[in-house]
């Protein structure tokens, strides 16, 4: 639940930019009284049939009374949203609350010219989200049977729609709380729209370079030259008002003079000219712009204002923005052959998709791929990442047949929940390698709404591991891994063989592999390269082929020192043959050669005459450092193991009832305003947790010893005696806890003794609690993070978490495999499975508690904090001895139940 809108005021986040089904953009916002003329124009522009479908009668014009009713709403009981492009209304959706305060009637009207663009579905999502915030749980609608398009909007939304036919009208009703099906429908639509949006940019039908110059060395000159020399398959137009001819072709003074349509505009003009150019692009129907111009987020507050206005202007007119300060984009597919970047030549064609934020990092990433001879499919430099992001690219890459692996260098993650969802889905089919600057944390880049994370930094890494992301630290490490995943089969297990022409080097490599979690099954150090290539190569081939046939060997590392007559190219050719024959990856390290890849003709093939032609021979990843080879292979092995595991379904334990919990929270939060946190008392917390099958061990506070005895009789003997002081209530060694008190006399004595011993701590109050079987003390914590959303943490209570910070973190939702790994992730978790003669605890009970807490926190962002400490895990169950539950008005999660582009 969020702050309720006052009369005439709506939450700012109700406004949103969205991507339509065809990849274009539009703006969703609540209606305003000032929209009366625009609503009338929208209505008059509709066909008679559309008007009849909406009103069940023909109205040539809306009356003043009708316009007033339609445009003046209270944003609570009556809400209306409009979707616009360039200020023109394309569609209207509205709801009116009925006599039942939990139900509202909903209606839509979509412009004839824009039907089929998914506008009705988007309006339904946003209306449903607003309605839920206002306490509405059900929508109803009346639709004429012949209005099939609107009937499809409701039936395809993923809700359980009930319908009946009465008096010539189809009556519909459905619960609007998100379901697994409705979320899946929304995500599928979002995926198709965003992938289409990026496809329009990376495979445009035509390109215009605005700011093209004949002055050598300028950005405009280079961009035009690179597009032409890269062999772009479509028309290219040069726009410069001061030149009649550029790059041997006719130049145009302005975009409106171009004889054909323009899909993509590359803008390289001073920043003060960009707004005019963007407006010209909008008038010309351009689908997207690449802004190479700097002077935005890098120019302080003035630049930030310019950047926000740039994005607003472009999205308002249906365009996506790459940049500003973008290095450009590349697509090596021969049917496109686009080098709209500052790179001097079109990259080698291959299967690696690349994304970077800053132009400087983009240059390094592009250069590293070229130096390593790693072919790429597409490359996008987002610059300031004002609009198009890594999430957008992952949507595109998922369906792109040219891309087999992806690499992203991220300086920030603006929507981690969405990133996790997309990366997890993409990683099931294509390896996802991410290098992220730790210096940036999770903050958004300059120019975006500032939100900082409250979660531990380890939570981001945990989220990436859950999603199957291969996490690396640097560009070089990214390319180390990319060399393997873009050319080699995935290893079937952790067992490897090490080959070397040096016993010492072989041992060092084997030790390094073991530290990386690889199992070294064989070490072969009798590789003799001094015997001459004619004898050495056949021997190496036989030995490697024999070793790779072993069932326990899934990959090989060949680490070689320089030797007389050693030819890197020929050795790499042998390794490639053996790898291909066995279907197992082989990586090579040629120590002493700074960049062995440039010598390996057999690894990458001869430099092709045409840059988009693929290399003719299977590549073998080559490194100058054996440690880098081993680390990259180990990362790929971990990814392959994640891929092979049964991820399981997202966990939904029996006995979880979100509806009663939601109703309780609405009542509790009714009088809570702003950022105020409210701590729930024991009974209220127990009732809320009970909706998810989470039980607390009861306790009772008291003032006198006789009250303690009465409470113990109510709870049942034996009992524990505790102080309520949060720093002492779990400390047996400091006198804050006394256990296994069997009778009234013993309890009276212990109360007296504890009060005396705690006088030095200010005489905190006391309580008695039901005794539970002894076990291992654990702790769970769940928070609502502004960026990551719900974050769940687990550790073994005491020194493990207090001194060593030995926590495990996860970001819901969690699969069965995620929950399994979560409980086993802390280093101290070995104590749960029997340690130094202690019995193993009921780990299944801890997993069940983790699953229930995960669902509770994922379903209810209003729950700001849950802290269970301690949870006593014994051989036959787990008991929560203390719970701290706090609630607050919820902020909007970055990946909410409405589609919206980042602001």
C-alpha positions in Angstrom: 0.0 0.0 0.0 1.2 3.5 -0.8 0.2 7.0 0.2 -3.3 7.6 -1.0 -3.7 10.4 -3.5 -5.4 13.5 -2.2 -8.3 14.9 -4.2 -7.0 16.2 -7.5 -3.4 14.9 -6.9 -1.9 11.6 -8.1 1.5 10.0 -7.4 4.2 11.1 -9.8 5.1 7.5 -10.7 1.7 7.1 -12.3 3.2 8.9 -15.2 5.4 6.6 -17.3 7.1 6.2 -20.7 6.3 2.9 -22.3 7.3 0.8 -25.3 4.5 -0.2 -27.6 4.1 -3.5 -29.4 5.8 -2.2 -32.6 8.8 -0.8 -30.7 7.7 2.8 -30.6 7.4 4.8 -27.4 4.5 6.6 -25.8 3.7 8.4 -22.6 1.1 7.3 -20.0 -0.3 9.8 -17.6 -3.5 10.6 -15.6 -6.0 12.7 -17.3 -6.4 16.4 -16.4 -9.2 18.9 -16.8 -7.0 20.8 -19.3 -7.3 17.8 -21.6 -10.9 18.6 -22.4 -10.1 19.9 -25.9 -7.8 17.0 -26.7 -10.4 14.5 -25.5 -13.0 16.1 -27.8 -10.6 16.0 -30.7 -9.8 12.4 -29.9 -13.6 11.6 -29.9 -14.4 13.5 -33.1 -11.5 11.7 -34.9 -13.0 8.3 -34.1 -15.0 6.3 -36.5 -18.7 5.8 -36.0 -18.1 2.1 -35.3 -15.5 2.8 -32.6 -17.8 5.4 -30.9 -20.6 2.9 -30.9 -18.4 0.1 -29.5 -17.4 2.5 -26.6 -20.8 4.1 -25.8 -23.2 1.6 -27.2 -24.6 4.5 -29.2 -23.3 7.1 -31.7 -22.3 10.5 -30.3 -20.9 12.8 -33.0 -19.6 15.1 -30.2 -19.2 15.0 -26.4 -21.3 17.5 -24.5 -19.7 19.9 -22.0 -21.2 17.9 -19.2 -19.6 14.7 -20.5 -16.2 16.3 -21.1 -16.3 17.6 -17.5 -17.1 14.2 -16.2 -14.5 12.4 -18.3 -11.6 14.8 -17.5 -12.3 15.8 -13.9 -11.6 12.8 -11.6 -10.4 12.4 -8.0 -7.6 9.8 -8.8 -9.1 7.5 -6.1 -12.7 6.5 -6.8 -12.5 7.7 -10.4 -9.3 7.4 -12.3 -8.6 8.0 -16.0 -5.3 7.5 -17.9 -4.4 8.7 -21.3 -1.6 7.5 -23.6 0.0 10.1 -25.8 2.6 10.6 -28.6 3.7 14.1 -29.3 0.9 15.4 -27.1 -1.8 13.6 -29.2 -4.1 11.3 -27.2 -4.0 7.7 -28.7 -6.1 6.0 -26.0 -8.0 6.5 -22.8 -8.6 4.0 -20.0 -10.7 4.7 -16.9 -12.3 3.0 -13.9 -15.1 4.1 -11.6 -15.5 2.6 -8.2 -18.9 0.8 -7.7 -21.0 0.4 -4.6 -18.8 -2.4 -3.5 -15.6 -0.4 -2.6 -13.4 -3.3 -3.7 -14.8 -3.3 -7.3 -14.6 -0.8 -10.1 -16.0 -0.7 -13.7 -13.3 -0.3 -16.3 -13.6 1.0 -19.9 -11.2 1.8 -22.8 -11.2 3.8 -26.0 -8.3 3.4 -28.5 -7.8 5.6 -31.5 -8.6 3.8 -34.8 -5.2 4.6 -36.3 -3.3 3.2 -33.4 -5.2 -0.1 -32.7 -3.0 -3.1 -32.7 -0.1 -1.4 -31.0 -0.8 -2.9 -27.6 -2.2 0.3 -26.1 -5.2 -1.3 -24.5 -3.1 -3.9 -22.7 -0.7 -1.2 -21.3 -3.6 1.0 -20.1 -5.1 -2.1 -18.3 -1.8 -2.8 -16.5 -1.5 0.8 -15.3 -5.1 1.1 -14.3 -5.0 -2.1 -12.4 -1.9 -1.0 -10.5 -3.5 2.3 -9.6 -6.7 0.6 -8.6 -4.8 -1.8 -6.3 -3.2 1.1 -4.6 -6.6 2.6 -3.9 -7.9 -0.6 -2.4 -9.8 -2.0 -5.4 -9.4 -5.7 -6.0 -11.8 -6.5 -8.9 -12.6 -5.0 -12.3 -15.8 -5.4 -14.2 -16.7 -4.3 -17.7 -19.5 -4.5 -20.2 -18.5 -5.1 -23.9 -20.5 -5.5 -27.0 -20.0 -9.0 -28.5 -18.7 -7.6 -31.8 -16.0 -5.7 -30.0 -13.6 -8.6 -30.3 -10.4 -6.5 -29.9 -11.5 -5.3 -26.5 -12.6 -8.8 -25.4 -9.1 -10.0 -26.4 -7.5 -7.3 -24.3 -9.2 -8.7 -21.2 -8.9 -12.4 -22.0 -5.2 -12.2 -23.0 -4.2 -10.3 -19.9 -3.6 -13.4 -17.8 -6.3 -12.8 -15.3 -9.0 -15.3 -14.5 -11.9 -13.6 -16.4 -15.5 -14.7 -15.7 -18.0 -13.7 -18.4 -21.7 -14.0 -19.1 -23.9 -12.8 -21.8 -27.0 -10.8 -20.8 -29.3 -8.5 -22.9 -26.9 -8.3 -25.8 -23.8 -7.4 -23.8 -20.9 -9.4 -22.5 -20.3 -8.8 -18.8 -16.8 -9.5 -17.5 -15.3 -9.5 -14.1 -11.9 -10.5 -12.8 -9.6 -10.1 -9.8 -6.8 -7.7 -10.6 -4.1 -8.9 -8.1 -1.1 -10.1 -10.1 -0.9 -13.8 -10.7 1.9 -15.9 -12.1 0.0 -16.0 -15.4 -0.6 -12.3 -15.6 3.1 -11.5 -14.7 4.2 -14.0 -17.4 1.9 -12.3 -20.0 3.2 -8.8 -19.0 6.8 -10.0 -19.2 6.2 -11.6 -22.6 4.7 -8.5 -24.0 7.4 -6.4 -22.6 10.0 -8.7 -24.1 8.5 -8.6 -27.6 8.1 -4.8 -27.5 11.6 -3.9 -26.2 13.3 -6.5 -28.5 11.5 -5.0 -31.4 12.5 -1.5 -30.3 16.2 -2.4 -30.2 15.9 -4.3 -33.5 14.8 -1.1 -35.2 18.0 0.6 -34.0 20.5 -2.2 -34.8 19.0 -3.2 -38.1 17.6 0.1 -39.6 16.3 0.3 -43.1 18.0 3.6 -43.6 20.5 5.9 -41.7 21.0 9.6 -41.6 24.1 11.2 -40.2 23.1 14.6 -38.9 26.2 16.8 -38.5 28.2 15.0 -41.1 31.3 16.9 -41.9 33.9 17.1 -44.7 36.5 18.1 -42.1 38.8 15.2 -41.5 39.0 14.0 -37.9 35.7 15.4 -36.7 33.1 13.1 -35.2 30.6 13.8 -37.9 33.2 13.0 -40.6 34.3 9.7 -39.0 30.7 8.5 -38.4 29.7 9.1 -42.0 32.8 7.5 -43.3 32.5 4.5 -41.1 28.9 3.9 -42.0 29.7 4.1 -45.7 33.0 2.1 -45.6 31.4 -0.6 -43.4 29.1 -1.4 -46.3 25.7 -0.6 -44.8 23.1 -2.3 -46.8 20.5 0.5 -46.8 20.4 4.2 -47.9 22.7 6.6 -46.1 22.0 10.3 -46.0 24.4 13.1 -45.0 22.8 16.1 -43.4 24.7 19.3 -43.3 23.3 22.8 -44.2 26.7 24.1 -45.2 27.7 21.4 -47.7 26.4 20.3 -51.0 28.5 17.1 -51.2 29.9 14.8 -48.6 31.9 11.5 -48.9 31.2 11.6 -52.6 27.4 11.8 -52.4 24.8 14.5 -52.3 24.3 16.2 -48.9 21.0 17.6 -47.6 20.6 20.8 -45.6 17.9 19.3 -43.3 16.2 16.0 -42.6 13.0 17.1 -44.2 14.7 17.3 -47.6 15.6 13.6 -47.6 13.7 11.8 -50.4 13.0 8.6 -48.4 12.1 7.6 -44.9 14.8 7.5 -42.2 14.8 4.8 -39.5 17.9 5.8 -37.5 19.5 9.2 -37.1 23.0 9.6 -35.9 23.4 13.0 -34.3 26.8 14.7 -34.1 26.0 18.4 -33.6 26.7 20.8 -30.7 24.4 20.1 -27.7 22.6 23.5 -28.2 21.4 22.3 -31.6 20.3 18.9 -30.5 16.7 19.8 -29.5 16.0 21.3 -32.9 17.4 18.2 -34.6 15.4 15.8 -32.4 12.2 17.7 -33.3 13.1 17.4 -37.0 13.6 13.6 -36.5 10.2 13.4 -34.8 8.5 15.2 -37.7 10.3 12.8 -40.2 9.1 9.7 -38.3 12.6 8.5 -37.2 12.4 5.4 -35.0 15.6 6.0 -32.9 18.6 8.4 -32.5 22.2 7.8 -31.6 23.5 10.9 -29.9 27.3 11.1 -30.1 27.2 14.7 -28.7 28.7 15.2 -25.2 27.9 18.0 -22.7 25.0 16.4 -20.9 25.4 14.4 -17.6 29.1 15.3 -17.8 28.3 19.0 -17.5 26.9 19.3 -14.0 23.3 20.4 -13.3 22.9 22.2 -16.6 23.9 19.1 -18.5 21.6 16.9 -16.4 18.7 19.2 -17.3 19.6 19.0 -21.0 19.8 15.2 -20.8 16.4 14.9 -19.1 14.8 17.1 -21.7 16.5 15.1 -24.5 14.9 11.9 -23.3 11.5 13.5 -22.7 11.5 15.0 -26.1 12.5 11.8 -27.9 10.2 9.5 -26.0 7.3 11.9 -26.2 7.6 11.6 -30.0 8.0 7.8 -30.1 11.8 7.5 -30.4 14.4 5.6 -28.5 17.7 7.3 -27.5 21.2 5.7 -27.5 23.5 8.0 -25.6 24.2 10.8 -25.2 28.0 10.7 -25.4 27.7 7.3 -27.2 30.5 5.7 -29.1 27.9 4.2 -31.5 26.5 0.9 -32.6 27.7 -2.0 -34.7 25.9 -4.9 -36.4 28.1 -7.4 -38.4 25.2 -9.3 -40.0 25.9 -9.2 -43.7 22.3 -8.2 -44.4 22.9 -5.1 -42.3 26.7 -4.4 -42.2 26.3 -1.4 -39.9 29.3 0.4 -38.4 27.7 3.5 -37.0 30.5 4.0 -34.5 33.9 5.6 -34.0 35.6 2.2 -34.7 37.6 2.6 -37.9 36.4 -0.7 -39.4 33.5 -3.1 -39.1 34.3 -5.7 -36.5 35.0 -9.4 -37.3 31.7 -11.2 -37.5 31.0 -13.6 -34.6 28.6 -14.6 -31.9 29.5 -12.3 -29.1 27.1 -9.4 -28.3 28.7 -6.5 -26.4 27.3 -3.6 -24.4 29.1 -0.8 -22.5 28.1 2.4 -20.9 30.8 5.0 -21.1 32.5 5.7 -24.5 35.9 5.2 -23.0 35.1 1.7 -21.7 33.4 1.0 -25.0 36.6 1.8 -26.9 38.6 -0.6 -24.6 36.0 -3.3 -24.9 35.8 -3.1 -28.7 39.6 -3.0 -28.9 40.0 -6.0 -26.6 37.6 -8.1 -28.8 39.5 -7.1 -31.9 42.9 -7.9 -30.3 41.7 -11.3 -29.1 40.2 -12.0 -32.6 36.8 -12.6 -31.0 34.0 -12.0 -33.5 31.0 -10.0 -32.4 27.4 -9.9 -33.6 26.3 -6.6 -32.3 27.9 -3.8 -30.2 26.2 -0.9 -28.4 27.8 1.9 -26.5 25.1 3.5 -24.3 27.2 6.5 -23.2 25.3 8.2 -20.4 22.6 5.5 -20.7 19.9 8.0 -20.6 17.5 5.6 -22.3 18.6 2.4 -24.0 20.2 0.2 -21.4 21.8 -3.3 -20.9 18.3 -4.6 -20.0 17.0 -3.5 -23.4 20.0 -5.3 -25.1 19.3 -8.5 -23.2 15.7 -8.4 -24.5 17.1 -8.1 -28.0 19.9 -10.7 -27.7 17.5 -13.4 -26.4 15.9 -13.7 -29.8 18.9 -12.8 -32.0 20.0 -15.8 -33.9 23.4 -14.2 -34.6 24.3 -13.9 -30.9 25.5 -16.9 -29.0 27.0 -15.2 -25.9 26.8 -11.7 -24.4 29.2 -9.5 -22.5 28.2 -6.3 -20.6 30.4 -3.7 -18.9 28.1 -2.0 -16.4 29.0 1.1 -14.3 25.6 1.0 -12.7 22.4 -1.0 -12.7 19.3 1.2 -12.7 16.7 -1.7 -12.4 18.4 -4.7 -10.7 15.1 -6.6 -10.3 14.5 -6.5 -14.0 18.1 -7.2 -14.7 17.9 -10.3 -12.6 14.8 -11.5 -14.3 16.1 -10.9 -17.8 19.6 -12.2 -17.2 18.3 -15.4 -15.6 16.1 -16.1 -18.6 18.8 -15.2 -21.1 21.4 -17.3 -19.3 19.4 -20.4 -19.8 20.2 -20.2 -23.6 23.3 -18.0 -23.9 26.2 -17.2 -21.5 25.9 -13.8 -19.9 29.3 -12.2 -18.8 29.1 -9.1 -16.7 32.0 -6.8 -15.6 30.8 -4.2 -13.2 32.6 -1.3 -11.6 32.4 -1.7 -7.8 33.0 2.0 -7.4 29.6 2.8 -8.8 27.7 0.5 -6.5 24.0 0.3 -7.4 23.4 4.0 -7.8 21.9 5.2 -11.0 24.2 7.1 -13.3 24.1 10.9 -13.5 20.9 12.3 -14.9 18.6 9.6 -13.5 16.3 9.7 -10.4 18.7 9.2 -7.5 18.1 6.0 -5.5 20.7 4.3 -3.4 20.8 0.8 -2.1 20.5 -0.1 1.6 21.4 -3.8 0.9 24.9 -5.2 1.5 27.2 -5.0 -1.5 27.3 -8.8 -1.5 23.6 -8.9 -2.4 24.3 -7.7 -5.9 26.8 -10.5 -6.5 24.4 -13.0 -5.0 21.7 -11.8 -7.3 24.0 -12.3 -10.3 24.9 -15.8 -9.2 21.2 -16.7 -8.9 20.7 -15.5 -12.4 23.5 -17.6 -13.8 25.6 -14.6 -14.7 29.4 -15.1 -15.1 30.7 -12.2 -13.0 34.1 -10.8 -13.7 36.0 -7.7 -12.6 37.7 -6.3 -15.7 37.4 -6.0 -19.4 40.3 -8.4 -19.9 38.6 -11.0 -17.7 35.4 -10.5 -19.7 37.3 -11.3 -22.9 39.1 -14.2 -21.3 35.7 -15.9 -20.7 34.3 -14.7 -24.0 37.0 -16.5 -25.9 35.8 -19.8 -24.4 32.0 -19.4 -24.5 31.9 -17.9 -28.0 33.9 -20.7 -29.6 34.0 -23.8 -27.4 31.5 -26.4 -26.2 30.6 -26.1 -22.5 32.4 -28.5 -20.2 30.3 -31.4 -18.8 31.8 -31.3 -15.4 34.7 -29.9 -13.3 37.3 -32.6 -14.1 40.2 -31.3 -16.2 43.5 -32.5 -17.5 46.7 -30.3 -17.5 49.3 -30.6 -20.2 52.7 -28.9 -20.1 56.3 -29.2 -21.3 57.4 -28.2 -17.8 56.9 -30.3 -14.7 57.0 -27.2 -12.5 54.6 -25.2 -14.6 52.2 -28.2 -14.8 52.2 -28.4 -11.0 51.5 -24.6 -10.7 48.6 -24.8 -13.2 47.2 -27.8 -11.4 47.3 -26.1 -8.0 45.7 -23.0 -9.5 42.9 -25.2 -11.0 42.3 -26.8 -7.6 42.0 -23.5 -5.9 39.4 -22.5 -8.5 37.3 -25.5 -7.7 38.3 -27.7 -10.7 39.2 -31.3 -10.3 42.6 -32.1 -11.8 42.1 -35.7 -13.0 45.4 -35.9 -15.0 48.7 -34.0 -15.2 50.8 -34.7 -18.3 54.2 -33.0 -18.2 56.1 -35.0 -20.7 55.1 -32.9 -23.7 58.4 -32.7 -25.6 58.4 -29.8 -28.0 62.2 -29.9 -28.5 62.0 -33.0 -30.6 60.8 -31.0 -33.6 57.3 -30.3 -34.8 57.2 -33.4 -37.0 57.5 -35.7 -34.0 56.1 -33.5 -31.2 52.8 -32.7 -32.7 51.7 -36.3 -33.4 52.7 -37.2 -29.9 50.8 -34.3 -28.4 47.7 -35.2 -30.6 47.7 -38.8 -29.4 48.1 -38.0 -25.8 45.5 -35.3 -25.8 43.0 -37.4 -27.7 43.4 -40.3 -25.4 43.1 -38.1 -22.3 39.9 -36.3 -23.6 38.2 -39.7 -24.1 38.3 -40.3 -20.3 34.9 -40.1 -18.7 36.2 -38.0 -15.8 38.0 -35.4 -18.0 35.7 -32.7 -19.4 38.3 -30.1 -20.5 42.0 -29.6 -20.9 44.5 -26.8 -20.1 47.6 -26.9 -22.2 50.3 -24.6 -20.7 53.5 -24.4 -22.6 56.8 -22.6 -22.1 58.8 -21.4 -25.2 60.8 -24.1 -26.8 63.1 -24.4 -29.8 61.0 -24.7 -33.0 57.7 -24.1 -31.2 55.1 -22.8 -33.6 52.0 -21.4 -31.9 49.9 -21.7 -35.0 50.6 -25.4 -35.6 50.1 -26.3 -31.9 46.8 -24.4 -31.8 45.7 -26.3 -34.9 46.3 -29.7 -33.1 44.4 -28.5 -30.0 41.5 -27.4 -32.2 41.3 -30.8 -33.9 41.3 -32.6 -30.6 38.7 -30.3 -29.0 36.4 -30.7 -32.0 36.8 -34.5 -32.1 36.1 -34.9 -28.4 33.4 -32.2 -28.1 35.2 -30.8 -25.1 36.8 -27.4 -24.5 40.6 -27.0 -24.7 42.4 -23.8 -23.7 46.0 -23.0 -24.3 48.5 -20.8 -22.4 51.7 -19.9 -24.2 53.8 -18.3 -21.4 56.4 -15.8 -22.6 54.3 -14.7 -25.7 52.6 -11.4 -25.0 49.6 -12.0 -27.3 49.6 -15.6 -28.7 46.3 -15.0 -30.5 48.0 -12.9 -33.2 50.2 -15.9 -34.1 47.4 -18.4 -34.3 46.2 -18.6 -37.8 44.5 -21.9 -37.1 42.7 -20.4 -34.1 40.9 -17.6 -35.8 41.5 -18.3 -39.5 43.1 -15.9 -42.0 42.0 -12.3 -41.9 39.0 -12.5 -44.2 38.8 -10.3 -47.3 35.3 -9.2 -46.2 35.1 -8.1 -42.6 31.8 -9.9 -42.0 33.0 -13.3 -43.2 33.4 -15.8 -40.4 36.7 -17.3 -39.5 37.2 -20.6 -41.5 38.6 -22.7 -38.6 37.3 -23.5 -35.1 39.1 -21.2 -32.7 41.1 -22.3 -29.7 41.2 -19.8 -26.8 44.9 -18.8 -26.3 46.3 -16.9 -23.3 49.7 -15.6 -22.4 49.0 -16.2 -18.7 48.1 -19.8 -17.5 46.3 -18.3 -14.5 44.0 -16.3 -16.7 43.3 -19.5 -18.8 42.4 -21.5 -15.6 40.3 -18.7 -14.1 38.3 -18.3 -17.3 37.7 -22.0 -17.7 36.7 -22.3 -14.0 34.1 -19.5 -14.5 32.7 -21.4 -17.5 32.6 -24.6 -15.6 30.5 -22.9 -12.8 28.2 -21.6 -15.4 27.8 -25.0 -17.0 27.0 -26.5 -13.6 24.4 -23.8 -13.0 22.9 -24.6 -16.4 22.8 -28.3 -15.8 21.1 -28.1 -12.5 17.3 -28.5 -12.2 16.5 -24.9 -11.2 13.1 -26.0 -9.9 10.0 -23.9 -9.8 9.8 -20.7 -7.8 8.9 -21.8 -4.4 5.3 -21.5 -3.2 5.0 -23.4 0.2 1.6 -24.7 1.2 -0.4 -22.6 3.6 0.6 -19.2 2.3 -2.3 -16.8 2.2 -1.4 -13.3 0.8 -4.9 -11.9 0.7 -5.5 -11.9 4.5 -2.0 -10.6 5.0 -2.7 -7.8 2.5 -5.9 -6.9 4.2 -4.2 -6.7 7.6 -1.5 -4.5 6.2 -4.0 -2.1 4.7 -5.6 -1.7 8.1 -2.3 -1.3 9.9 -1.0 1.3 7.4 -4.1 3.4 7.2 -2.7 6.0 9.6 0.9 5.7 8.7 2.4 8.5 6.5 5.6 9.3 4.7 8.6 7.2 5.5 7.5 6.3 9.1 8.4 2.9 10.2 6.1 1.1 12.6 7.2 -1.9 14.7 4.5 -4.5 15.2 3.8 -5.8 18.7 4.1 -9.6 19.3 0.5 -10.5 18.7 0.2 -8.4 15.5 3.4 -9.7 14.1 2.4 -13.3 14.9 -0.9 -12.9 13.2 0.7 -11.4 10.1 3.4 -14.1 9.9 0.8 -16.7 10.5 -0.8 -16.0 7.1 2.4 -17.5 5.6 2.6 -20.5 8.0 5.4 -18.9 10.1 4.9 -19.5 13.8 6.6 -17.8 16.7 7.4 -19.3 20.0 5.2 -17.4 22.5 6.6 -15.3 25.3 5.0 -13.1 28.0 6.5 -10.0 29.7 5.9 -9.5 33.5 6.6 -7.1 36.3 6.6 -9.4 39.4 7.8 -12.9 40.1 4.2 -14.0 40.6 3.2 -12.7 37.2 6.1 -14.7 35.8 4.8 -17.9 37.5 1.3 -17.3 36.2 2.7 -16.7 32.7 4.8 -19.9 32.8 1.7 -21.8 33.9 -0.1 -20.4 30.9 2.7 -21.2 28.5 3.6 -24.6 30.0 6.7 -25.8 31.9 9.6 -25.8 31.5 10.3 -22.1 30.4 13.2 -19.8 29.7 13.7 -16.5 31.4 15.1 -13.6 29.3 15.8 -10.0 29.4 14.1 -7.8 26.7 17.3 -5.9 26.2 18.2 -6.5 22.5 21.9 -6.7 23.2 21.5 -9.2 26.1 18.4 -11.2 25.4 20.4 -13.9 23.6 23.6 -13.8 25.7 23.7 -16.7 28.2 27.3 -15.7 29.0 26.3 -12.2 30.1 23.4 -13.3 32.2 20.6 -12.3 29.8 19.2 -15.8 29.5 18.4 -18.6 31.9 17.1 -21.9 30.4 15.1 -25.0 31.4 13.4 -23.6 34.5 11.2 -26.5 35.7 8.9 -25.1 38.4 7.5 -22.0 40.2 10.1 -21.9 43.0 13.0 -22.1 40.6 11.5 -19.4 38.5 11.0 -17.0 41.4 14.6 -17.6 42.4 15.9 -17.0 38.9 13.9 -13.8 38.5 15.5 -12.4 41.7 19.0 -13.5 40.7 18.7 -12.2 37.1 17.4 -8.8 38.2 20.3 -8.4 40.6 22.9 -9.4 37.9 21.4 -7.1 35.3 21.4 -4.0 37.6 24.7 -2.9 36.0 22.8 -2.8 32.6 20.1 -0.5 33.9 17.6 -3.2 35.1 15.9 -4.1 31.8 12.5 -5.8 31.9 12.1 -9.5 31.7 9.9 -12.1 30.0 9.3 -15.8 30.1 9.1 -18.0 27.0 8.2 -21.6 26.2 11.3 -23.8 26.1 12.2 -25.5 22.8 14.7 -28.3 22.1 18.3 -27.1 22.0 19.9 -26.6 18.6 22.0 -24.3 16.5 21.1 -20.6 16.7 20.5 -19.0 13.3 19.2 -15.7 12.1 17.1 -14.5 9.1 16.7 -11.0 7.9 14.6 -9.5 5.2 14.5 -5.9 4.0 12.9 -3.8 1.3 15.7 -2.2 -0.7 14.9 0.9 -2.9 16.7 -0.7 -5.9 16.9 -4.4 -5.4 13.4 -4.7 -3.8 13.2 -7.6 -1.3 16.6 -8.9 0.0 16.7 -12.0 2.2 19.7 -12.8 4.4 20.7 -15.8 6.4 23.5 -16.7 8.8 24.4 -18.6 12.0 23.7 -16.3 14.9 26.5 -15.0 17.1 30.1 -14.4 16.2 29.6 -15.8 12.6 27.4 -12.8 11.6 28.4 -10.3 14.3 32.2 -10.4 13.8 32.8 -12.2 10.5 29.8 -10.8 8.6 29.2 -14.4 7.4 25.8 -13.8 5.7 24.2 -15.3 2.7 22.0 -12.9 0.6 19.4 -13.6 -2.0 16.9 -11.6 -4.1 13.4 -13.1 -4.4 11.8 -14.8 -6.1 13.8 -18.0 -5.3 13.6 -21.4 -7.0 14.0 -24.6 -5.1 17.7 -24.7 -6.0 18.1 -21.1 -4.8 16.7 -21.9 -1.4 18.9 -25.1 -1.2 22.0 -23.0 -1.9 21.0 -20.1 0.3 21.0 -22.1 3.5 24.4 -23.7 2.6 26.1 -20.5 1.5 27.5 -19.1 4.8 30.9 -20.5 5.6 29.7 -21.5 9.1 26.8 -23.5 7.6 28.9 -26.7 8.0 27.7 -26.6 11.6 24.2 -27.4 10.4 25.3 -30.8 9.1 27.0 -32.3 12.1 30.1 -30.7 13.5 32.6 -31.9 16.1 30.2 -34.5 17.3 27.1 -32.4 17.3 24.0 -33.8 15.6 22.9 -32.4 12.2 19.9 -30.1 12.4 16.7 -30.2 10.4 17.9 -28.3 7.3 14.7 -28.9 5.5 12.9 -26.9 8.2 15.3 -24.0 7.7 14.7 -24.2 3.9 10.9 -24.2 4.5 11.2 -21.1 6.7 13.4 -19.4 4.1 10.9 -20.1 1.4 8.0 -18.7 3.4 9.9 -15.6 4.4 10.8 -15.1 0.7 7.2 -15.3 -0.4 6.1 -13.0 2.4 8.6 -10.3 1.5 8.2 -10.6 -2.2 4.4 -10.2 -2.0 4.4 -7.3 0.5 6.8 -4.4 0.0 4.9 -2.7 2.8 6.9 -5.0 5.2 10.1 -3.0 5.5 12.0 -5.3 7.8 11.7 -8.8 9.2 14.4 -10.0 11.6 14.2 -13.5 13.2 16.9 -13.8 15.9 17.5 -16.4 17.1 15.9 -19.2 15.1 16.8 -22.4 17.0 17.4 -25.2 14.5 17.3 -28.7 16.1 17.2 -32.2 14.8 13.4 -32.1 14.3 12.4 -28.5 13.4 13.3 -24.9 13.7 11.8 -22.5 16.2 11.7 -18.7 16.0 12.4 -17.3 19.4 12.2 -13.6 18.6 10.9 -11.6 15.7 11.2 -7.9 14.8 8.7 -6.9 12.1 8.4 -3.3 10.9 6.0 -1.9 8.2 5.9 1.3 6.3 4.2 2.8 3.2 5.8 1.0 0.4 7.9 2.7 -2.3 7.4 1.6 -5.9 9.7 -1.3 -6.8 11.9 -0.9 -9.8 10.2 -4.0 -11.4 6.6 -3.5 -10.6 3.4 -4.9 -12.0 3.2 -2.1 -14.7 5.4 -1.8 -17.7 7.4 1.4 -17.7 10.7 2.7 -19.0 13.3 4.0 -16.6 13.1 7.6 -15.7 
